[in-house]
Amino acid sequence: AWDYGQGDPRIVVAVCDTGIQSSHPDLRDNLLLPGYNSVSDNINTEPVHMHGTATSGCIAAVGNNALGGSGIAWGVKILPVRVTNSSDGYAYLSDIARGITWAADHGAKVINISYGAGGSQNGAGVGGRVRGRRPDKPAAQRLRRRNMERRRRRFLARWTHAGLRVGR
């Protein structure tokens, strides 16, 4: 697949997660800093849990550098957006929505949100919050559920993975 492309450095992928280790040798060259912490309204995007760093590595760990692994699109740039200050990764929809809005306002064309929603919360709720906040931005153009029907029936409103595409 890499014969066809390694990702375009003009593409900015926001990772709304638990933070990203800015000194990680496989990521530091692909990070756009400063990022944003939507909980504390500051630029502290260092991880409270390593999930965001691992997710970023899957997306854009630098390839062909004899270190660790390679991301699927190591040419893209990662914009870190920390949406939680909790070490267990728990995040509020309002903080996720604020992070998505910030990312869209700062050039993200793709936003990764690796969160499940419990109770009455779901990915569509996040999309609705973003659309309501910024009707002038196509930040919530397309909300795509990645669950299979089997999982949706089994977990119903307790577990929903959502992916959000922003920009054009």
PyMOL commands that set and color helices and strands:
alter all, ss='L'
color gray80, all
select helices_A, chain A and resi 28-30+51-60+93-105+123-133+149-158
alter helices_A, ss='H'
color red, helices_A
select strands_A, chain A and resi 12-17+36-37+77-82+110-113+142-145+162-165
alter strands_A, ss='S'
color yellow, strands_A
deselect
rebuild
show_as cartoon
